[in-house]
Amino acid sequence: MIEHRRLRSICHASIGTNNLAQAQGFYTPVLATLGIDLVSEYEQALAYGKGYPEFWLQQPFDKLPATTGNGTHFGFVALSKQQVDEFYHCAIALGARCNGAPGVRPEYGAPYYGCFVIDLDGNKIEASYWQATEK
């Protein structure tokens, strides 16, 4: 068993895409800013993670167009404020839309620092750093 899996409550998440090659061109460099790699690649799906598939991009199994969920977003762990900034700037440079620039958000708690973007398919994604001892 991969040891850090004991610290997780969710095995994996997946989102649909209507253009897998375009999504790979976006997510591979964006997630690399957080130390997340492409760990599995299939004809209609890609899996990213830190040692095992945690985040999947795929063409919908039912062959209908991928759609986004209102109120749904995926948050990725950043290990520093710098990683949050790099995630944001890389995503924007690759065509994402800003949904909240990097910064503190007191309403989420004093230790929170994060950013929000909308990917090329319209999915909402976030990178956040949470450090209670850092000001």
C-alpha positions in Angstrom: 0.0 0.0 0.0 1.2 3.5 -0.8 1.8 5.0 2.7 0.4 8.5 2.0 -2.9 7.0 1.0 -3.6 6.5 4.7 -3.8 10.3 4.9 -6.5 10.6 2.2 -10.3 10.1 2.4 -10.9 10.2 -1.4 -9.3 7.7 -3.7 -9.6 9.7 -6.9 -11.8 12.2 -8.8 -12.4 12.5 -12.5 -13.6 15.1 -14.9 -14.7 14.9 -18.5 -13.1 16.6 -21.4 -14.2 17.0 -25.0 -10.6 17.2 -26.2 -8.2 14.9 -24.4 -5.1 16.1 -26.3 -5.8 19.7 -25.4 -6.6 18.8 -21.8 -3.3 16.9 -21.6 -1.4 19.9 -23.0 -3.0 22.0 -20.2 -3.0 19.8 -17.2 0.5 18.2 -17.6 2.4 21.5 -17.1 -0.2 23.0 -14.7 -0.1 20.1 -12.3 3.7 19.8 -12.6 3.9 23.1 -10.8 2.5 21.1 -7.8 4.7 18.0 -8.3 1.8 16.0 -9.8 2.7 13.8 -12.7 0.9 12.0 -15.5 1.0 8.4 -14.1 -1.3 6.5 -16.5 -2.3 7.2 -20.1 -5.1 5.4 -22.0 -6.8 5.9 -25.3 -9.7 7.9 -23.7 -8.3 8.8 -20.3 -5.3 10.3 -18.5 -4.5 9.9 -14.8 -2.4 12.3 -12.7 -1.1 11.9 -9.2 1.8 11.5 -6.9 2.7 7.8 -7.4 -0.8 6.6 -8.2 -3.9 7.8 -10.2 -5.7 10.5 -8.1 -7.1 12.9 -10.7 -8.5 11.6 -14.0 -9.3 13.4 -17.3 -11.5 11.4 -19.6 -13.9 11.4 -22.5 -17.3 10.5 -21.0 -18.0 6.8 -20.9 -21.4 7.3 -22.4 -19.9 9.1 -25.4 -22.0 12.2 -24.8 -20.3 15.6 -24.6 -18.5 16.4 -21.3 -20.2 19.1 -19.2 -19.3 20.9 -16.0 -21.1 20.9 -12.7 -22.3 24.1 -11.3 -20.9 24.3 -7.7 -18.3 21.6 -8.4 -14.6 22.3 -8.3 -11.4 20.4 -7.6 -8.8 21.6 -5.2 -5.2 20.6 -5.4 -2.7 20.7 -2.5 0.2 23.1 -2.9 3.2 22.9 -0.6 4.0 26.6 -0.7 2.6 29.9 -1.6 5.0 29.9 -4.5 3.5 26.7 -5.9 0.0 28.4 -5.8 1.4 31.3 -7.7 3.1 29.1 -10.3 0.0 27.0 -10.7 -2.1 30.1 -11.4 0.3 31.8 -13.8 0.9 28.5 -15.7 -2.8 27.9 -16.0 -3.6 31.4 -17.2 -0.7 31.3 -19.7 -2.2 28.1 -21.2 -5.7 29.6 -21.6 -7.5 29.2 -18.3 -9.7 32.0 -17.1 -9.2 33.6 -13.7 -11.8 32.7 -11.1 -9.8 34.2 -8.2 -6.2 35.3 -8.3 -3.7 34.0 -5.7 -4.0 35.4 -2.3 -5.3 35.1 1.2 -9.0 34.7 1.9 -9.8 35.4 5.5 -13.2 33.9 5.1 -11.5 30.5 4.6 -9.3 30.8 7.6 -6.2 32.7 8.4 -3.8 29.9 7.2 -5.4 29.7 3.7 -3.6 31.0 0.5 -5.0 29.9 -2.8 -6.2 30.6 -6.3 -9.0 29.5 -8.6 -9.1 29.1 -12.4 -11.5 27.7 -15.0 -9.9 25.2 -17.3 -10.3 24.9 -21.1 -13.4 22.7 -20.7 -15.0 25.0 -18.1 -14.1 23.0 -15.0 -13.3 24.9 -11.9 -9.9 24.1 -10.3 -8.0 25.4 -7.3 -4.6 25.2 -5.7 -4.3 26.0 -2.1 -1.7 26.1 0.6 -2.6 25.9 4.2 0.0 26.6 6.8 -1.2 27.4 10.3 2.3 28.5 11.5 3.0 30.9 8.6 1.9 34.5 8.5 
